[in-house]
Amino acid sequence: MFLGEDLLAWLVLALGGALFAGNMLAVVKPPPAAKEGDLARAPVVRSVGMALVGLVAAVWSLASLISG
């Protein structure tokens, strides 16, 4: 296969990790200066929920890569 047999698992690991990291950083450290019309901080419940989805995807794909 082009780029390896585990390409889908690597892509899910990358996207899940980015989803987790980005949402958690948005909750922990919001941007310093917001433009007019932007939210002052990220919605906490939605951000944590999406971070959990990313964490589950990353852990699942990592388990798939380790198990073979």
N, CA and C of each residue as an Amber inpcrd file, in Angstrom:
protein
   204
   0.8420000  -1.1790000   0.0000000   0.0000000   0.0000000   0.0000000
   0.8920000   1.2480000   0.0000000   0.3770000   2.2970000  -0.5970000
   1.1370000   3.5610000  -0.7020000   1.4000000   4.1480000   0.6750000
   2.3310000   4.4560000   1.2550000   2.5870000   5.0310000   2.5750000
   2.3700000   4.0670000   3.7390000   2.2490000   2.7860000   3.5100000
   2.1940000   1.8250000   4.6070000   0.8230000   1.2630000   4.8750000
   0.8260000   0.1530000   5.5710000  -0.4180000  -0.5520000   5.8830000
  -1.2120000   0.1450000   6.9850000  -0.5520000   0.8910000   7.8370000
  -1.2110000   1.5060000   8.9890000  -1.4700000   2.9930000   8.7990000
  -1.6380000   3.4200000   7.5860000  -1.8070000   4.8450000   7.3070000
  -3.0350000   5.4150000   8.0120000  -4.1510000   4.7190000   7.9750000
  -5.3780000   5.2210000   8.5950000  -5.2090000   5.3640000  10.1030000
  -4.5590000   4.4150000  10.7430000  -4.3460000   4.4990000  12.1880000
  -3.4440000   5.6840000  12.5360000  -2.4100000   5.9290000  11.7260000
  -1.5310000   7.0760000  11.9740000  -2.2780000   8.3900000  11.7910000
  -3.1330000   8.4650000  10.7870000  -3.9060000   9.6840000  10.5600000
  -4.8960000   9.9440000  11.6870000  -5.5470000   8.8880000  12.1780000
  -6.4810000   9.0480000  13.2920000  -5.7280000   9.4530000  14.5570000
  -4.5380000   8.9010000  14.7570000  -3.7190000   9.2890000  15.9050000
  -3.3550000  10.7760000  15.8220000  -2.9560000  11.2380000  14.6670000
  -2.5810000  12.6430000  14.4990000  -3.7840000  13.5710000  14.6890000
  -4.9010000  13.2470000  14.0820000  -6.0790000  14.0970000  14.2000000
  -6.6650000  14.0720000  15.6110000  -6.6910000  12.9020000  16.2240000
  -7.1930000  12.8000000  17.5930000  -6.3160000  13.5590000  18.5710000
  -5.0020000  13.4350000  18.4000000  -4.0980000  14.1770000  19.2730000
  -4.2170000  15.6780000  19.0960000  -4.3630000  16.1120000  17.8660000
  -4.5270000  17.5470000  17.6040000  -5.8550000  18.0610000  18.1480000
  -6.9000000  17.2670000  18.0190000  -8.2100000  17.6500000  18.5450000
  -8.1510000  17.7770000  20.0640000  -7.4950000  16.8250000  20.7110000
  -7.3600000  16.8680000  22.1690000  -6.5240000  18.0710000  22.6030000
  -5.3560000  18.2250000  22.0200000  -4.4470000  19.2950000  22.4400000
  -5.0320000  20.6830000  22.1660000  -5.6040000  20.8620000  21.0020000
  -6.1450000  22.1750000  20.6540000  -7.2950000  22.5970000  21.5410000
  -8.1990000  21.6830000  21.8200000  -9.3410000  22.0370000  22.6640000
  -8.9410000  22.2490000  24.1160000  -8.0200000  21.4570000  24.6130000
  -7.5970000  21.6510000  25.9960000  -6.8100000  22.9470000  26.1520000
  -5.9950000  23.2880000  25.1720000  -5.2730000  24.5590000  25.2460000
  -6.2150000  25.7530000  25.1380000  -7.2890000  25.6050000  24.3760000
  -8.2680000  26.6900000  24.2720000  -8.9650000  26.9350000  25.6060000
  -9.1420000  25.8700000  26.3970000  -9.7770000  26.0250000  27.7070000
  -8.7710000  26.5620000  28.7260000  -7.5670000  26.0030000  28.7210000
  -6.5740000  26.3620000  29.7360000  -6.0000000  27.7510000  29.4970000
  -5.6710000  28.0610000  28.2510000  -5.0160000  29.3430000  27.9470000
  -5.6980000  29.9970000  26.7510000  -6.7310000  30.7830000  26.9980000
  -7.4080000  31.4600000  25.8770000  -6.5000000  32.5020000  25.2370000
  -6.8130000  32.9200000  24.0150000  -5.9810000  33.9300000  23.3430000
  -5.9730000  35.2410000  24.1310000  -4.8660000  35.9650000  24.0980000
  -4.7520000  37.1800000  24.9170000  -5.6880000  38.3100000  24.4980000
  -5.8140000  38.5760000  23.2250000  -6.6410000  39.6950000  22.7770000
  -7.6790000  39.1890000  21.7870000  -8.9300000  39.4010000  22.1160000
 -10.0090000  38.9750000  21.2330000 -10.4810000  40.1650000  20.4030000
 -10.7980000  39.8980000  19.1380000 -11.3410000  40.9400000  18.2750000
 -12.8030000  41.1810000  18.6510000 -13.3430000  42.2290000  18.1750000
 -14.7390000  42.5190000  18.4610000 -15.6270000  41.4520000  17.8260000
 -16.5330000  40.8990000  18.5850000 -17.4210000  39.8560000  18.1060000
 -16.9290000  38.4480000  18.4230000 -15.6720000  38.3080000  18.8370000
 -15.1480000  36.9940000  19.2260000 -15.5120000  36.7010000  20.6760000
 -15.5280000  35.4210000  21.0000000 -15.7620000  35.0310000  22.3870000
 -14.5130000  35.3250000  23.2120000 -14.7060000  35.7090000  24.4690000
 -13.5720000  35.9860000  25.3450000 -12.8400000  34.6970000  25.7010000
 -13.5810000  33.6010000  25.8300000 -12.9740000  32.2950000  26.1090000
 -13.8050000  31.2130000  25.4380000 -13.2200000  30.0660000  25.2910000
 -13.8900000  28.9600000  24.6080000 -15.0070000  28.3940000  25.4900000
 -16.0870000  27.8900000  24.8780000 -17.1280000  27.2230000  25.6610000
 -16.5440000  25.9620000  26.3120000 -16.5670000  25.9030000  27.6240000
 -15.8510000  24.8630000  28.3640000 -16.4390000  23.4760000  28.1080000
 -17.7430000  23.3370000  28.1930000 -18.3540000  22.0070000  28.0640000
 -18.1180000  21.4430000  26.6610000 -18.3170000  22.2560000  25.6440000
 -18.1040000  21.7860000  24.2790000 -16.6400000  21.4610000  24.0230000
 -15.7520000  22.2960000  24.5260000 -14.3220000  22.0700000  24.3060000
 -13.8350000  20.8100000  25.0110000 -14.2700000  20.5990000  26.2390000
 -13.8670000  19.3920000  26.9590000 -14.4740000  18.1530000  26.3070000
 -15.7000000  18.2580000  25.8350000 -16.3270000  17.1250000  25.1340000
 -15.5770000  16.7590000  23.8660000 -15.2090000  17.7560000  23.0900000
 -14.4580000  17.4840000  21.8690000 -13.0510000  16.9740000  22.1800000
 -12.4630000  17.4540000  23.2720000 -11.1530000  16.9540000  23.6880000
 -11.2480000  15.4770000  24.0680000 -12.3300000  15.0860000  24.7200000
 -12.5130000  13.6720000  25.0680000 -12.6850000  12.8070000  23.8240000
 -13.3810000  13.3260000  22.8290000 -13.5080000  12.5890000  21.5670000
 -12.1390000  12.4000000  20.9250000 -11.3370000  13.4410000  20.9230000
  -9.9830000  13.3500000  20.3760000  -9.1120000  12.3890000  21.1630000
  -9.2380000  12.3980000  22.4860000  -8.4610000  11.4910000  23.3220000
  -8.8380000  10.0370000  23.0590000 -10.1260000   9.7620000  22.9460000
 -10.5720000   8.3910000  22.6540000 -10.0450000   7.9390000  21.2920000
 -10.1110000   8.8030000  20.3030000  -9.6140000   8.4490000  18.9670000
  -8.1140000   8.1830000  18.9950000  -7.3670000   9.0150000  19.7080000
  -5.9140000   8.8540000  19.7690000  -5.5330000   7.5790000  20.5090000
  -6.1830000   7.3050000  21.6210000  -5.8750000   6.0970000  22.3940000
  -6.2480000   4.8500000  21.6050000  -7.3870000   4.8850000  20.9370000
  -7.8370000   3.7380000  20.1540000  -6.8490000   3.4550000  19.0150000
  -6.4310000   4.4870000  18.3080000  -5.5030000   4.2710000  17.1950000
  -4.1270000   3.8460000  17.6910000  -3.7140000   4.3680000  18.8360000
  -2.4410000   3.9450000  19.4050000  -2.4890000   2.4740000  19.8120000
  -3.6130000   2.0490000  20.3740000  -3.7890000   0.6370000  20.7160000
  -3.7890000  -0.2330000  19.4700000  -4.3870000   0.2490000  18.4010000
  -4.3920000  -0.5000000  17.1440000  -2.9880000  -0.6300000  16.5680000
  -2.2010000   0.4270000  16.6730000  -0.8300000   0.3740000  16.1660000
   0.0470000  -0.5470000  17.0090000  -0.1330000  -0.5350000  18.3170000
   0.6840000  -1.3660000  19.1930000   0.3240000  -2.8380000  19.0500000
  -0.9770000  -3.1160000  18.9250000  -1.4060000  -4.5220000  18.8540000
  -1.0480000  -5.1850000  17.5300000  -0.7540000  -4.3830000  16.5500000
  -0.2670000  -4.9920000  15.3240000  -1.1440000  -4.8750000  14.1730000
